[in-house]
Structure formats: C-alpha cells, structure tokens
Amino acid sequence: MILKSFHRFKFNRFLHNELFFHKQVVKHCNSRLFATLLPNKSNDESHKNLENIYDIVIVGGGIAGNALACALANSEITKSQRVALIEFSDVSYLKEWKPSPNEFSNRVSALTPQSIEFFKDIGVWKNLVLERVKPFNDIQVWDGITDARLNFNCKDNNTFRTNLENIGWIVENHNIQQAILTQLLQCKDFNFHFFENTKVEGIFLDDSSAYNAPSVNGQFDLSDWPNIKLSDGNFLKTRLLVGADGFNSVVRSFINIESIGWDYDAHAVVATLLVDRLVENVTAWQRFLPTGPIAMLPV
Ligand SMILES: Cc1cc2nc3c(=O)[nH]c(=O)nc-3n(C[C@H](O)[C@H](O)[C@H](O)COP(=O)(O)OP(=O)(O)OC[C@H]3O[C@@H](n4cnc5c(N)ncnc54)[C@H](O)[C@@H]3O)c2cc1C
C-alpha cells in the first residue's frame, strides 16, 4: 500500500492539530477538518468544490484499501477525518455475500494471528462467516527432488516462541471483504464517501484551471495537492493519497515508484478438493517441483 501526504504552509492557517494515525505510516495529518468547515460554506458557490476536498483518499477497495478505511473509522484519532474510498468494480455482490455449502471461492488468503487481532480491533472479525474460517497449525514445505523439508508446527517451541494455537487461518477473500464492508458501512459517524463503480482515470499535479479542479476562492493554496480525476467526471483533491490499487497502481505511477516484473510463462490451476472427513485437515502443504510449486491449503 502506498501513502503520500501533501500539505502546504499557507493551508496550515486553517489547519492545526498534528495527528499521527498509523504506526507504520507516520505522516503529517494536521487539520482543522474539512468536515467542520463544510457546513459554514453551505451557501457559498465554492461549497461544491470543498465537497471534493478530502483529508484522505484511498484508491482501491480491495482487502487492503477497505481494511484501512475501516481502521480509520474505528480510531478516535482519525474517525472525524474526511475520507474517500474509490473502487472501480461493482462490489454490491460482496455486501450480500453468503457462502454456498460445499462450494468455495478460489481466491483465499492466509491470515496470521496478528491480522486476526487487527480484524478484532476494527470490528471485522465478528462479521466473518466463521464456519468458513479454517485454522491450520502445521506447515510442511519440501523439495520435490532432494526431499529436503521444513516443518513448522505450533507445538514446536523451537519454531514459535509464543504459545500459538494456530499458525494462521485460511479465509476466502469474499468472506473477508464482506466482513470489512459490513463494518465499514455501519460506521455512521465516519465522515466517509464510498465511490463505487468509479475508476481513477488519472492523478495530476497540474495547475488547477487546466483540469477544472477545485479551487476555493483563493482561500486555500492546494496547488501541490494532487488532482484525482474520476470516471464520473469529478475531480478530488486530497492531503493524503493512499494507493491500495493493486498490481497496476495508478498511484504508484503518479509517485514514480518503479517496479520490476516478468512473465513466468506459466499457467496455474486452482481447485477445491474434497478430502476424507476422517483426515485431520490442519496442515498447509507446499512442494517445490522442477515444473513449479504445488500447494494444498485447508479450507
Ligand atoms: C491469482 C492470485 C492468487 C493469490 N493467492 C493468494 C493466496 O493464496 N494467499 C494470499 O495470502 N494471497 C494471495 N494472493 C495475493 C492477494 O490476493 C493479494 O495480495 C491481495 O488481494 C492484495 O489486496 P489489495 O487490496 O492490495 O489489492 P487488490 O485485491 O488487487 O485490490 C485492488 C483494488 O483496486 C481497484 N483498482 C485498481 N485500479 C483502480 C483504479 N484506477 N481506480 C479505482 N479502483 C482501482 C481494483 O478494482 C481492486 O478492487 C493472490 C493473488 C492472485 C492474483
């Protein structure tokens, strides 16, 4: 996830309170919030422009972006910030998601105990469909040629210093996403705008007039805040821009972060296997063969 904050000295006349809101992301977040400024501007022509100015804009409503929004909503420090989340795809099916018995989605994630704690802290854990959250307490990784192998087991005190009951939990991504969205949409006090079915088409630092971006009667100098061009024709401005927009990130391109990648020239198969119910299905298996890895995760 990429974060970039923008602030300008002139703007600070209106903005105070230094906030630090995420220990991994210690960024300037100082503001007299737009939220408190907006009602005073209701009869002003610039009101519309102010509506498009946010403290934080998160691009991408996958697991990372949604979880960040939810964490912001659940923090006393950040819940009054003006936050926008922009997601390209239609997520309505996620709000209604219910698992079909004996049918599993192919996209799953392994959650660590720390991730579970995080989800508990932000109110997400209780919304998960728990019968579809599968713990595993053992990992077997081995080489297909030499048979060299690694084994991690919760009961092995040499591997885990803390007393873990499980190494992790395998959860379908849809289950995680519905749980986060449910929590997020219940946060009524959160000053939050969810732009669903909306694509970020570009991010620019150009002169505001060129892109019809909001300028507020010269009151604020936001010229070094990015303009975010949306597919619905709107432009947003933000003090903190978060890129949670996946592998082809428009935010990453905007900040010129280079990435390296190559085609593996390989195809992968993902499937759900029905195992004998008498087998204790609590081990994550991974075997490295010359043709590529083969893995089996408990779900
Ligand atoms: C085939 C596959 C298998 C995987 N298997 C596993 C696994 O077994 N275990 C595991 O832990 N992880 C796995 N991963 C990785 C895991 O899925 C990702 O790390 C995780 O989903 C990343 O979440 P994210 O929220 O950062 O990004 P994403 O899930 O990629 O979400 C990015 C979001 O941003 C949105 N977006 C992108 N561009 C724009 C734009 N311009 N405007 C608006 N919205 C935009 C997209 O619509 C998307 O919803 C797998 C990934 C893939 C591709």
The ligand as an ORCA input file, in Angstrom:
! r2SCAN-3c Opt
* xyz 0 1
  C      -4.153    -15.380     -8.685
  C      -3.810    -14.853     -7.295
  C      -3.733    -15.750     -6.239
  C      -3.420    -15.306     -4.964
  N      -3.372    -16.196     -3.948
  C      -3.118    -15.798     -2.699
  C      -3.106    -16.711     -1.615
  O      -3.271    -17.900     -1.784
  N      -2.869    -16.251     -0.380
  C      -2.650    -14.950     -0.147
  O      -2.486    -14.591      1.005
  N      -2.643    -14.046     -1.157
  C      -2.858    -14.447     -2.412
  N      -2.835    -13.553     -3.447
  C      -2.492    -12.189     -3.178
  C      -3.680    -11.435     -2.609
  O      -4.837    -11.712     -3.357
  C      -3.331    -10.006     -2.769
  O      -2.105     -9.731     -2.127
  C      -4.379     -9.131     -2.128
  O      -5.632     -9.383     -2.658
  C      -3.993     -7.719     -2.396
  O      -5.030     -6.919     -1.907
  P      -5.093     -5.411     -2.306
  O      -6.303     -4.837     -1.624
  O      -3.772     -4.758     -2.027
  O      -5.191     -5.377     -3.887
  P      -6.312     -5.951     -4.864
  O      -7.056     -7.093     -4.286
  O      -5.637     -6.135     -6.175
  O      -7.322     -4.721     -4.927
  C      -7.041     -3.573     -5.668
  C      -8.376     -2.904     -5.933
  O      -8.122     -1.650     -6.538
  C      -9.078     -1.456     -7.548
  N      -8.480     -0.554     -8.517
  C      -7.371     -0.768     -9.267
  N      -7.114      0.302    -10.043
  C      -8.098      1.194     -9.779
  C      -8.397      2.493    -10.282
  N      -7.624      3.090    -11.197
  N      -9.494      3.128     -9.811
  C     -10.280      2.549     -8.852
  N     -10.040      1.327     -8.357
  C      -8.966      0.661     -8.814
  C      -9.362     -2.828     -8.138
  O     -10.659     -2.892     -8.731
  C      -9.268     -3.705     -6.874
  O     -10.524     -3.916     -6.260
  C      -3.151    -13.947     -4.743
  C      -3.218    -13.054     -5.810
  C      -3.533    -13.510     -7.082
  C      -3.606    -12.521     -8.238
*
